[in-house]
Amino acid sequence: MFKQKFAENLKKIRKSRKLTQEQLAEIVGVDFRYISFIENARSFPSCELIEKLSNALNVDYADLFSFDEALSRQHYEMQLFELVKLLDDKNLKILLKVAKDLI
């Protein structure tokens, strides 16, 4: 569900900016097929790529992660905690930067 919602948001924002997958891929430095994989929820970008995507699309990180579904704060905290445990040191530092930028 999480990957699917992120994928939908990315695609919607990209199209609202009138960018093709190829154009966005070139801007952020990845193969256009990878953008397609992300938009079809077949892959999920690294923290570094999320930062590049948000800059390229001129949106806050939160816009890529905004979901209509209303879940409890505790649920979000638990999901975040589980995801953080999977990060390597480099991506953990990037996530910290992203979190600070959101505040």
N, C-alpha and C positions, 0 to 999 in steps of 0.2 A: 504494500500500500504506500509506504513512504517513498520508495523509488518511483512508483507510478505518478504520484502527485508532483514530485520534483520534476519529472519528465514533462508532465502536462504544463507546468508553470514555465519551464524553460522554452518549450515550443511556442507557447502563447506569447511570451515576451519577445522571443526572436522574431516571430511573424509581425508583431506590432511595430517592431523596428524596421520592418521590410528588409530583413536580411535572410539570405538563403543559408542552408546548412554549410555550404561550401564557403560562403563569405565569413560566417562566424568562425568556422574551423581555421581559416587562414588568419584571422585576427588573433585567436588565442593559441595558435601554433600546434594544432592537432589535425589529424586526418578527418575529412568530412564524414567518413563512415563512423568514426567514434561519436561525433555529435548525433548521428542517427541512432546509434546504439543507446546513447543516454536518453534521447527523446522517446525512444521506444521501451525504456525501462529495462534494457538488456544489460546495461552497465551503469555504474555510478561514478561520478568524477571525484578525483582527489580534492583535498582542501585547496591545494594550489590552483587547480583548474577552476574550482568554484570561484575563487577570488578573481581569476582572469575573466571568467564568464560574466561575473557581476560588473566588472570594470568595462568590458567590451559592450555590454548591454546598457550600461549606465543606470544600474539599479542597485539598491541595497541588497545585501545578502538575504535579508529577511523576505524580500519579494520572491526569491527563488524557493523559499521554504514556507511560504504562507499557504495554509490549508484551511479550507472551509470548515472542516470537521472540528467540533469543539471537544477537546479532550482535557482531562484534568491536568493541572500543573504537575502533580506527582507523576502522572503517566509520561509527560514530556521529560521530566528530570530522569526518570528511570531509563527511557530510551537513550537519552543523551549520555548517561553514565555508561551504558552498555557499548555505545559506539566509541566513546573516548578510549575505552580499554583496548580497542582494536587498532588504534593509531600508532604509527611509529613516532619517534621523537620529532622528526622534521614536521610531520603533519600535525602533531600535537601543538607545536609552536605556532603554526599557521592558524589552527583553530582558535588558539588563545587570542591571536591578533583579531580574527574575525569577531569573536565574542566581545572584545573590548570596543571594536568599532560599532557594534550594535547598541552599546550602552550610551 
